[in-house]
Amino acid sequence: MSALKVLHVIPAVAVRYGGPSRAVFEMCRALEAEGLEVLVATTDADGPNHLSVDHGTVIDYQGAQTIFFRREWSERFGYSAALARWLDAEVKRFDVAHIHAVFSHPCLAAAKACRKRGVPYIIRPLGSLDPWSMSQKAFAKRLMWRVAVGRMLREAAAIHYTTSEERQLAETSLALNHGVVIPLGIEIDRLQDRALKERFRKLHTSLGDRPYLLTLNRIHPKKNIELLLEVFLALAAQPEYSDWRLVIAGDGEAAYVDSLKLMTRRRGGQEKVIFSGWLDGADRVSALACAELLALTSHQENFGLAAAESLACGVPVIVSDHVNLARQIEAAGAGWVASLDRASLSSALLEALSNDKERERRGLAGRRLAQKEFSWSGVARDLIGLYARVAGKGAELSSAV
């Protein structure tokens, strides 16, 4: 049997867009390792700018075969007529399309081309169907739903959720009923590279040997960093926690980042809080490995890639109950779960900071959870089963094994 040919469509892959940009390439590398033919189709969007890449020709990008097209206008909508034309002409070469995101032109164009050419497609909504997400810019989303998005979702062969919580929230609120749950994977061996252990501290000498709490993601209002700052600085003002530091690793809109820095100064936290900027590659792994605790206090998080990576490093996490991995983390005893109010987060953070042995115990539980649930090899096999089913090639795959 010939290898399954899978097209992945995602609006943009610049590092500024966070976890989805990284995850799609890790996913494709894992699928290729299992024998699939995989191509990523995307735009060159990089905020208001453009990636310096060739257009309209397949290149190796982050270890995966990728074809880029010019993003012509609208950072949010990501309009690309060239990508739409290519999809209409070329999607028929693939057995299945995997579309990452919902409310953007590349996704709508991919679904339309698939319907026209008879190619089954799967939607991974990236948390955009969560009630909280749907309430943001609600008028525009309701309009898009009526014009195109509702049909795109209804006629998808499947909707790929990364947690059961994400599926339940979307299906309950939007009357959808054909979801499947397959988590994201993480590159566990890379995250457990001991050679990177002290790299981050050497780059940030002001840390010394002090323990630090890490938040590692796009700096965006959705991440609720204001509450984390408020609670942390209140605790760090107490003598027994004065050595602790908060490392805010990431980047975002300059005005918003500046507002967080101003908040820090007004609360006298300049020496307690380190804004490290965007971290990637070895620097990202080292920041995780050196941390005592990772915080993800988002208003909404369909998976929480940084949390899963932290667990793989043996670093416990403190997450809000709006992070859809929260139930698994709590069940595994791999961290703390808090509601999004000052008292709850303060209580959880106080317990975490004050108990070295408990952090170690929960960190080990997190490592076990990550190894069991989030290895890319296992995730890739589950995805291949889904692709084979929607492409009608399940029997062929079974006979070939």
Residue pairs with C-beta under 8 A, 6 or more apart in sequence:
1 393
1 396
1 397
1 399
1 400
3 35
3 36
3 37
4 36
4 37
4 95
4 96
4 384
4 387
4 388
4 391
4 393
4 397
5 36
5 37
5 38
5 39
5 93
5 94
5 95
5 96
6 31
6 36
6 37
6 38
6 39
6 94
6 95
6 96
6 97
6 98
6 387
7 38
7 39
7 41
7 91
7 94
7 96
7 97
7 98
7 110
8 24
8 27
8 28
8 38
8 39
8 40
8 41
8 97
8 98
8 99
8 100
9 40
9 41
9 42
9 87
9 97
9 98
9 99
9 100
9 106
9 107
9 110
10 20
10 21
10 24
10 40
10 41
10 42
10 99
10 100
10 101
10 106
11 42
11 43
11 45
11 78
11 100
11 101
11 104
11 105
11 106
11 107
12 21
12 42
12 43
12 44
12 45
12 46
12 71
12 78
13 21
13 24
13 25
13 40
13 42
13 51
13 61
13 62
13 66
14 21
14 45
14 46
14 47
14 51
15 21
15 22
15 278
15 280
16 46
16 47
16 218
16 251
16 278
17 218
18 217
18 218
18 250
19 217
19 303
19 305
19 306
20 100
20 101
20 126
22 305
23 184
23 305
24 40
24 64
24 100
25 40
25 61
25 62
25 63
25 64
26 185
26 186
26 187
26 376
27 184
27 185
27 376
27 379
27 380
27 383
28 38
28 40
28 63
28 64
28 65
29 63
29 64
29 376
30 185
30 376
30 377
30 379
30 380
31 38
31 380
31 383
31 384
32 38
32 64
33 377
33 380
34 377
34 380
34 381
34 384
36 384
36 387
38 64
38 65
39 58
39 65
39 66
39 67
39 94
40 61
40 64
40 65
40 66
40 67
41 66
41 67
41 69
41 83
41 86
41 87
41 106
41 110
42 66
42 67
42 68
42 69
42 83
42 106
43 68
43 69
43 70
43 71
43 78
43 80
43 83
43 106
44 50
44 51
44 53
44 55
44 68
44 69
44 70
44 71
45 51
45 71
45 75
45 78
47 75
48 75
50 70
50 71
51 68
53 59
53 61
53 68
54 68
55 68
55 69
55 70
55 82
56 67
56 68
56 69
56 82
56 86
57 67
58 65
58 66
58 67
59 65
59 66
59 67
59 68
60 66
61 68
67 86
69 80
69 82
69 83
69 86
70 80
70 82
71 78
71 79
71 80
72 79
72 80
72 81
72 82
73 79
74 105
76 104
77 103
77 104
77 105
78 104
78 105
78 106
79 105
80 105
80 106
80 109
83 105
83 106
83 109
84 105
84 106
84 109
84 113
87 109
87 110
87 113
88 109
88 112
88 113
88 116
88 117
91 97
91 110
91 113
91 114
91 117
91 119
92 117
92 118
92 119
94 119
95 119
95 120
95 387
95 391
95 393
96 119
96 120
96 121
96 122
96 157
96 387
96 390
96 391
97 110
97 114
97 119
97 120
97 121
97 122
98 121
98 122
98 124
98 160
98 383
98 387
99 107
99 110
99 111
99 121
99 122
99 123
99 124
99 156
100 107
100 124
100 126
101 107
101 124
101 125
101 126
101 128
102 123
102 125
102 126
102 128
102 129
102 149
102 152
102 153
103 128
103 140
103 141
103 144
103 149
107 123
107 152
108 148
108 149
108 152
110 121
111 121
111 123
111 152
111 155
111 156
112 148
112 152
113 119
114 120
114 121
115 155
120 157
120 390
120 391
121 156
121 157
122 156
122 157
122 158
122 159
122 160
122 386
122 387
122 390
123 152
123 153
123 156
123 158
123 159
123 160
124 159
124 160
124 161
124 162
125 159
125 160
125 161
125 166
125 170
125 302
126 302
127 133
127 166
127 300
127 301
127 302
127 303
127 324
128 134
129 153
129 166
129 169
129 170
129 173
129 174
129 176
130 166
130 169
130 170
130 300
130 302
131 169
131 173
132 299
132 300
132 322
133 300
134 141
134 173
134 174
141 149
153 159
153 174
153 176
154 176
156 178
157 178
157 390
158 178
158 179
158 180
158 386
158 390
159 167
159 170
159 176
159 178
159 179
159 180
160 179
160 180
160 182
160 386
161 167
161 170
161 179
161 180
161 181
161 182
161 302
162 181
162 182
162 183
162 184
162 302
162 303
162 324
163 181
163 183
163 302
163 303
163 324
163 325
163 328
164 181
164 327
165 324
165 326
165 327
166 181
166 302
166 303
166 324
167 179
167 181
169 324
170 176
170 179
171 177
171 179
180 386
182 379
182 382
182 383
182 386
183 303
183 308
183 373
183 374
183 379
184 303
184 305
184 308
184 374
184 379
185 374
185 375
185 376
185 377
185 378
185 379
185 380
186 305
186 308
186 309
186 312
186 370
186 374
186 375
186 376
187 376
188 312
188 370
188 371
188 374
188 375
190 285
191 285
191 288
191 289
191 309
191 312
191 313
192 312
192 313
192 314
193 285
193 289
196 282
196 285
196 286
196 289
197 286
197 289
197 290
198 286
198 290
199 282
199 283
199 286
199 290
200 207
200 283
200 286
200 287
200 289
200 290
201 207
201 208
201 209
201 290
203 283
203 286
204 247
204 274
204 276
206 274
207 245
207 247
207 274
210 243
210 244
210 245
211 243
211 244
211 245
211 292
212 244
212 245
212 246
212 247
212 274
212 290
212 291
212 292
213 232
213 244
213 245
213 246
213 247
213 291
213 292
213 293
213 294
213 295
213 349
213 353
214 246
214 247
214 249
214 287
214 288
214 291
214 293
214 294
214 295
214 310
214 315
215 223
215 225
215 228
215 246
215 247
215 248
215 249
215 250
215 294
215 295
215 296
215 297
216 249
216 250
216 279
216 284
216 287
216 288
216 294
216 306
216 310
217 223
217 249
217 250
217 296
217 298
217 306
218 250
218 251
218 252
219 225
219 248
219 250
219 251
219 252
219 253
219 256
219 257
219 260
220 252
220 253
220 256
221 256
221 299
222 298
222 299
222 300
223 296
223 297
223 298
223 299
224 297
224 298
224 299
224 320
224 340
225 248
225 260
225 297
226 260
226 263
227 297
227 340
227 342
227 345
228 246
228 295
228 297
228 345
229 246
229 260
229 263
229 264
229 267
229 269
229 273
230 267
230 342
231 342
231 345
231 346
231 349
232 244
232 246
232 272
232 273
232 349
233 246
233 264
233 267
233 268
233 269
233 272
233 273
234 346
235 241
235 244
235 346
235 349
235 350
235 353
236 242
236 244
236 245
236 246
236 269
236 272
240 354
241 353
241 354
244 272
244 353
245 272
245 273
245 274
246 269
246 272
246 273
246 274
247 273
247 274
247 276
247 287
247 291
248 260
248 273
248 274
248 275
248 276
249 276
249 277
249 278
249 279
249 284
249 287
250 277
250 278
250 279
251 257
251 277
251 278
257 275
260 275
261 275
264 270
264 272
264 273
276 287
279 287
285 313
288 294
288 306
288 309
288 310
288 313
288 315
289 313
289 315
291 310
291 313
291 315
292 315
292 359
293 315
293 316
293 317
293 318
293 352
293 353
293 359
294 306
294 307
294 310
294 315
294 316
294 317
294 318
295 317
295 318
295 319
295 349
296 304
296 306
296 307
296 317
296 318
296 319
296 320
296 323
297 318
297 319
297 320
297 338
297 340
297 345
298 304
298 320
298 322
298 323
299 320
299 322
299 340
300 322
301 307
301 319
301 320
301 322
301 323
301 324
301 325
302 324
303 324
303 325
304 319
304 323
304 324
304 325
307 317
307 319
307 323
307 325
307 329
307 335
308 325
308 370
308 374
310 316
310 317
310 366
311 317
311 329
311 334
311 335
311 366
311 367
311 369
311 370
311 374
312 366
312 367
312 370
312 371
312 374
313 367
314 363
314 364
314 366
314 367
315 363
315 366
316 334
316 335
316 336
316 352
316 359
316 362
316 363
316 365
316 366
317 329
317 334
317 335
317 336
317 366
318 335
318 336
318 337
318 338
318 345
318 348
318 349
318 352
319 325
319 326
319 329
319 335
319 336
319 337
319 338
320 326
320 337
320 338
320 339
320 340
320 345
321 337
321 338
321 339
321 340
322 340
326 337
328 334
328 369
328 373
329 335
329 337
329 366
329 369
330 337
332 365
332 366
332 368
332 369
333 361
333 362
333 365
334 362
334 363
334 365
334 366
334 369
335 362
335 366
336 348
336 349
336 351
336 352
336 362
337 348
338 344
338 345
338 347
338 348
338 349
339 345
351 358
352 358
352 359
384 397
385 394
385 397
387 393
388 394
388 396
388 397
